[in-house]
Amino acid sequence: MKPRAFTLIELLVVIAIIAILAAILFPVFAQAREQARTIACLSNMKQIGTCVHMYAQDYDELFPMGTYGGNVQGRNWEVNPYQPAPGADCAVGVTTGAGWVGFNPGDGGAALGACSYGPQFYRALMSVQLFPYLKNKQVWYCPSDKTRRFSDANVAAGRESYFWFPNWVYNVDNTATPGRYSDGQFRYLGAGGAAIGENTEWVSERTLFAEYGMLGWDGQDAFNNTQKNGNSNHSRGYNIIYFDGHAKLVPWGNKWKSTPMTGWPQASRPL
């Protein structure tokens, strides 16, 4: 007996079912992949934070300062890894600490120049100060970073994914734009040029490293939720490693609650 073949209608029904299942499952797979990347990114930051504390144990409880001047001229302030050229940040006296100008960190790039701000800061962290503890430079790259991938060229140029951010305009001592927290208090985190280390306040709340999306003009809560954009690594928020070493994903909508605050514009800060 000759076997019965599928009719055209039956084939179309099967194809339609497969298409429906694909439409349902593909977004789920994409979300699962992004969740895995977010976790991997968080793990990277946790490893970097652990190495910062290992460094501090060997250097009088002080954190590494990149190419800044250590306990003479530290960096209790942000250093933007996404800024292609330091520009004005070097024009205001942000100069390289003694002993760093002309030093070659052995990362395949040129010798260090006279400005500490920007990629040069991260070259010193990646290849000199934290490398003995971390050993793996790929950890400096978030799997979800759309603009920075692990490569010899990016390592040599100091282009990496994570953002040194222990202090900013709302929390620096003597700031003209202080932000008030929900407990009614201000949190002053010291001068921008001070050395920082283990001995600080608010260690469980204070940011050490963050990532793309945490500045007030980036992400799904940019400009106080008025100009949302895709300037971020993750869809749900951004990862932070804190001074005490713990790390977590911070959901959108918390920039005025962080220490330091990272919201924008300044006029929208809580008073």
Secondary structure by P-SEA (a helix, b strand, c coil): cbbbbbcaaaaaaaaaaaaaaaaacaaaaaaaaaaaaaaaaaaaaaaaaaaaaaaaaaccccccccccccccbbbcbbbbccccccccccccccccccccccccccccccccccccccaaaaaaaacccccccccccccccccccccccccaaaaaacccccccccccccccccccbbbbccccbbbbcccccccccccccccccccccccccccccccccccccccccccccccccccccccccbbbbbccccccccccccccccccccc
